[in-house]
Amino acid sequence: MQTKSFRPLYLVEKLSKGIGIDIVYAFEDLVFFEHSELLVQFDDSREERLKVYFHAQGTDRDRLSDLVTSAAQSQDIDVALAGSFTLKQKEGTEEVEVVFS
């Protein structure tokens, strides 16, 4: 994975305001939202694109997908609805692993 010095976090902040869900944590290329309903991954192949993943066990995926799409279009943000994710506790540690599907 190629690392970048700076990522366009301002795009995620605009998206967050547009959907009304707060950002709670950013780490490397991932940005986590309140209640772990969705997360955003920066697309290193296209700097201005955000990949959006929805929690696999979330109950509001359709509603969130509509919110994300609408907010992205109204604010001219390039998003890709990329799939789903789960969070898995790493055995013997307090670390959490993100598993994409």
N, C-alpha and C positions, 0 to 999 in steps of 0.2 A: 504494500500500500504506500502510495506516495503521500508524504506529509507536506502541509502547507503552513506558512507562517501565519497568515491571516485568512479568515473565512468571513464571508458576508453575513455576519450575525444580524445585521440590521434587517435583512430580508426575513429572517425568522421572527424577529421582534414585530415587524409589520404584520406577518401572518398571525402571530399570537394575538395581537390587538384585534385583527379582523375576525377571528373565530371566538374571541373572548375566553381563551384558556391560557393561563400563565405558564411561562417557562420556569422550570425549577432547577435545571442543572444542564450544563454544557460541558462536554468532555471530548477532546479531539475532534472527530468529525460528526459527533452525535449531539443532539439537543433534545432533552426530555421535557415533557409537558406535565402539568399538574395531573395527579391521579393516574399517571402512566397510560393514559388513553391512546396517546400517539407519540411518536418521536419523529424527528427530522434528521436526515443524514445529508451532509453536504456532498454534492456530486463533483468529484475531482476532475471528471472528464469535461464538465460544463460548469464553469465557475458560478454562474448565476442561477443554476437549477438546484432545487431542493427535492430530495426524495422523501416522501412521507409514508410512514408505516403505521398501521393501526394494531393495537393490542389484539392478539388472536382470541382472547376470551372476553373482549369488550362487547357490550350489548348495544352500543350506539354507533356502530360502524357506518351504517348508511347515512345517518344524520351528520356525523363528523365528516364523512367524505363530501357530502353536499356543502357543508360549511367551509371546508378547506378549498374546494373547487371555486365556490362563489367568492370567497375572500381573495384568493389568488388572482382570479380574473379581474376583480374590481381594483386591485392594487398592482396589476401588471407584474405578478410574480410567477416565474416559471416553476411549476411543481409537477412531479411525477408521482402518481399514486402507485407505490412500489410493492405493496404487499402487506404482510403482517409480521409481528414479532411476539416473542414471549421472553420473560425474564426468568433465569434459572440460577439458583444459588449454587456456587461452586463448592463442592464437597470439602469440608474441613477448613473453610475460610469464610470470611464475611463478604467476599467479593460476589458480585452478580454478573452473570454472563447474558448478553443479548443474543438471542437465537432468531435469525430471520427465516421466514418461510414464504 
